[in-house]
Amino acid sequence: VLVFDMTDEKSFAALSTWHEEVLAKVRPSNPDAFPFMVFGNKSDAEQEHKVPSEAAEMWCESRGNCQYLETSAATAANVEVGFLQLVQKVLDTAS
C-alpha cells in the first residue's frame, strides 16, 4: 500500500520513489505483476485537494498492476474497503 496526501503535491510526486523502493526491497520475481494499492488520503478535504483524482488514476494505470482508491483516515472512508480489495488482489495474484 502506498499512501499520498491529496492536499500535498509533494507527497504525490514521491509515489514513484516509494514504488521503486518497495520493488527494490521485495525483489518480486515479476515486478509488473506485484500487487500495489494506492490510497489518496484526505478525500474528506475536497476543498484543499491539490492532486486531481485523474492524475492518481493515470499514475496507477502507467504502473500496471496498481489500483487507486480515495480514502480518509479522519472519517475512515474506504479504508477497510481498500485493505479488503488489496487482500483479494494478493490472493488473485497468488492463484
C-alpha positions as a Python dict, from the first residue, in 0.01 Angstrom:
ca = {
    (1, 'V'): (0, 0, 0),
    (2, 'L'): (129, 341, -99),
    (3, 'V'): (-45, 640, 56),
    (4, 'F'): (-22, 1002, -52),
    (5, 'D'): (-188, 1315, 80),
    (6, 'M'): (-435, 1455, -174),
    (7, 'T'): (-372, 1803, -34),
    (8, 'D'): (6, 1784, -89),
    (9, 'E'): (156, 1766, -438),
    (10, 'K'): (497, 1670, -296),
    (11, 'S'): (359, 1351, -141),
    (12, 'F'): (204, 1258, -476),
    (13, 'A'): (535, 1327, -653),
    (14, 'A'): (707, 1089, -408),
    (15, 'L'): (491, 792, -519),
    (16, 'S'): (735, 690, -792),
    (17, 'T'): (1025, 681, -546),
    (18, 'W'): (823, 482, -292),
    (19, 'H'): (708, 241, -563),
    (20, 'E'): (1068, 177, -672),
    (21, 'E'): (1186, 140, -311),
    (22, 'V'): (925, -127, -240),
    (23, 'L'): (1019, -320, -553),
    (24, 'A'): (1391, -291, -468),
    (25, 'K'): (1336, -426, -115),
    (26, 'V'): (1085, -700, -203),
    (27, 'R'): (1251, -801, -533),
    (28, 'P'): (949, -988, -670),
    (29, 'S'): (1013, -1238, -949),
    (30, 'N'): (767, -1048, -1170),
    (31, 'P'): (764, -679, -1070),
    (32, 'D'): (493, -597, -1325),
    (33, 'A'): (255, -838, -1153),
    (34, 'F'): (337, -730, -797),
    (35, 'P'): (10, -605, -646),
    (36, 'F'): (9, -240, -541),
    (37, 'M'): (-272, -35, -394),
    (38, 'V'): (-251, 343, -385),
    (39, 'F'): (-461, 535, -136),
    (40, 'G'): (-523, 904, -194),
    (41, 'N'): (-576, 1012, 165),
    (42, 'K'): (-779, 1310, 288),
    (43, 'S'): (-1066, 1252, 47),
    (44, 'D'): (-1280, 1436, 301),
    (45, 'A'): (-1083, 1761, 247),
    (46, 'E'): (-1213, 1822, -107),
    (47, 'Q'): (-1169, 2200, -96),
    (48, 'E'): (-799, 2155, -21),
    (49, 'H'): (-717, 1894, -287),
    (50, 'K'): (-406, 1973, -490),
    (51, 'V'): (-387, 1635, -666),
    (52, 'P'): (-671, 1558, -907),
    (53, 'S'): (-814, 1206, -899),
    (54, 'E'): (-736, 1172, -1270),
    (55, 'A'): (-363, 1226, -1207),
    (56, 'A'): (-354, 948, -948),
    (57, 'E'): (-556, 716, -1171),
    (58, 'M'): (-320, 780, -1464),
    (59, 'W'): (-17, 717, -1239),
    (60, 'C'): (-162, 380, -1138),
    (61, 'E'): (-252, 287, -1495),
    (62, 'S'): (105, 356, -1602),
    (63, 'R'): (232, 108, -1341),
    (64, 'G'): (16, -187, -1449),
    (65, 'N'): (-93, -394, -1150),
    (66, 'C'): (-184, -91, -939),
    (67, 'Q'): (-525, 6, -808),
    (68, 'Y'): (-628, 353, -682),
    (69, 'L'): (-877, 439, -410),
    (70, 'E'): (-953, 765, -234),
    (71, 'T'): (-964, 733, 144),
    (72, 'S'): (-998, 937, 458),
    (73, 'A'): (-823, 845, 780),
    (74, 'A'): (-1033, 1111, 955),
    (75, 'T'): (-1367, 956, 859),
    (76, 'A'): (-1243, 602, 781),
    (77, 'A'): (-1399, 631, 435),
    (78, 'N'): (-1284, 345, 208),
    (79, 'V'): (-1004, 236, 444),
    (80, 'E'): (-1148, -108, 519),
    (81, 'V'): (-1269, -145, 160),
    (82, 'G'): (-918, -67, 36),
    (83, 'F'): (-749, -327, 250),
    (84, 'L'): (-1010, -588, 157),
    (85, 'Q'): (-951, -511, -211),
    (86, 'L'): (-576, -543, -158),
    (87, 'V'): (-613, -882, 10),
    (88, 'Q'): (-830, -1000, -279),
    (89, 'K'): (-573, -870, -526),
    (90, 'V'): (-293, -1058, -348),
    (91, 'L'): (-499, -1377, -342),
    (92, 'D'): (-580, -1340, -713),
    (93, 'T'): (-212, -1284, -794),
    (94, 'A'): (-109, -1589, -590),
    (95, 'S'): (-357, -1813, -776),
}
